[in-house]
Amino acid sequence: MSDAYSDFIAIITACATASSWNNLNCPAPRAPDNGLSFIFRNGELVHFRCHPGYQMRGTPVAYCVNNVWTNSAPECIPIRK
């Protein structure tokens, strides 16, 4: 993943109750080396996955809370045969 993408700030607007709008302003999550990240629920949730042949060490999900992700990307380590 490029440094430019890692530095990009994702501003995602979500409709909240009472017809007000909240800006979710978490940095674009860094995908793990040898893995991917998928953003769900209007930028409130990111799910991490590892490429085939790799296993995850860490938490597969992070939430955007107060403009900060609750945890960083996990590691994707090679599966030993």
C-alpha positions as CSV (number, residue, x, y, z in Angstrom):
1,M,0.0,0.0,0.0
2,S,1.4,3.4,-0.9
3,D,2.3,6.0,1.7
4,A,0.0,8.5,0.0
5,Y,-2.9,6.2,0.7
6,S,-1.9,5.7,4.3
7,D,-1.7,9.4,4.8
8,F,-5.0,10.1,3.2
9,I,-7.7,11.2,5.7
10,A,-11.1,9.6,5.0
11,I,-13.9,11.9,5.9
12,I,-17.2,10.0,5.8
13,T,-20.5,11.6,6.6
14,A,-23.1,9.5,8.3
15,C,-26.7,10.4,9.1
16,A,-27.4,10.2,12.8
17,T,-30.6,10.4,14.8
18,A,-32.8,13.6,14.7
19,S,-31.7,14.3,11.1
20,S,-28.4,15.6,12.3
21,W,-25.1,14.8,10.6
22,N,-21.9,13.5,12.2
23,N,-18.5,13.5,10.4
24,L,-16.5,10.3,11.0
25,N,-12.9,11.4,10.5
26,C,-10.6,8.4,11.0
27,P,-7.5,8.1,9.0
28,A,-7.8,5.6,6.2
29,P,-6.8,2.3,7.8
30,R,-3.6,0.8,6.8
31,A,-4.0,-2.7,5.4
32,P,-1.7,-5.3,6.9
33,D,1.3,-6.4,4.9
34,N,0.1,-9.5,3.0
35,G,-3.5,-8.6,3.6
36,L,-6.4,-6.3,2.9
37,S,-8.8,-4.0,4.7
38,F,-12.5,-3.4,4.0
39,I,-14.4,-0.5,5.4
40,F,-18.1,-1.1,6.4
41,R,-21.0,0.8,8.0
42,N,-20.3,4.3,6.6
43,G,-16.7,4.2,7.8
44,E,-17.4,3.2,11.3
45,L,-15.9,-0.3,11.0
46,V,-12.9,-1.8,9.2
47,H,-12.4,-5.5,8.8
48,F,-8.9,-6.9,8.1
49,R,-8.1,-10.1,6.1
50,C,-4.9,-11.9,5.3
51,H,-3.9,-13.3,1.9
52,P,-4.0,-17.0,1.3
53,G,-1.0,-18.7,2.9
54,Y,-0.9,-16.2,5.8
55,Q,-2.6,-16.2,9.2
56,M,-3.7,-13.3,11.3
57,R,-2.0,-12.2,14.5
58,G,-4.1,-9.5,16.2
59,T,-7.7,-8.3,16.0
60,P,-9.6,-8.6,12.7
61,V,-11.9,-5.7,13.3
62,A,-11.5,-2.0,14.4
63,Y,-14.1,0.7,15.0
64,C,-13.9,4.5,14.4
65,V,-14.4,6.0,17.9
66,N,-13.8,9.7,18.5
67,N,-12.0,10.0,15.2
68,V,-9.5,7.2,16.1
69,W,-9.5,3.5,15.2
70,T,-9.8,1.3,18.3
71,N,-6.8,-0.8,17.2
72,S,-4.2,-0.9,14.5
73,A,-4.0,-3.4,11.6
74,P,-3.0,-6.9,12.7
75,E,0.0,-8.8,11.3
76,C,-0.4,-11.4,8.5
77,I,2.4,-14.0,9.1
78,P,3.2,-16.9,6.8
79,I,1.6,-20.2,7.7
80,R,4.4,-22.8,8.5
81,K,4.0,-26.2,6.9
